[in-house]
């Protein structure tokens, strides 16, 4: 393994660890972590789709013709 891939792997591991610490996921069981992450990902993806779909409509109503 190259040094670059080790550092990338270490960076990703550190970020995952920080995410688990900040959201208190480190004390949950694996199935609970999976459920939480699935719900969080669903909420974020639905929010992004909603923003993508309705932002042009909102701006077109705000801007005068």
C-alpha positions, 0 to 999 in steps of 0.5 A, spaced: 500 500 500 502 506 498 503 512 503 498 516 499 492 511 500 494 510 507 493 517 509 487 517 505 484 511 509 487 514 515 483 521 513 477 517 512 477 513 518 478 519 522 472 523 519 468 517 520 470 517 528 469 524 528 462 523 525 460 518 530 462 522 536 459 528 534 452 524 533 453 520 539 453 514 534 459 510 537 454 508 543 449 504 538 449 497 536 450 496 528 443 496 526 441 502 530 447 506 526 444 503 520 437 505 521 439 512 523 444 513 517 439 511 513 434 516 516 439 521 515 441 520 508 433 520 506 432 526 509 438 530 506 437 527 499 429 529 499 431 536 502 436 536 496 431 534 491 426 539 494 431 545 493 433 543 486 425 542 484 422 548 487 428 553 487 427 556 480 419 556 481 421 561 488 426 565 484 421 566 478 416 568 483 420 573 486 423 576 480 419 582 477 418 581 469 
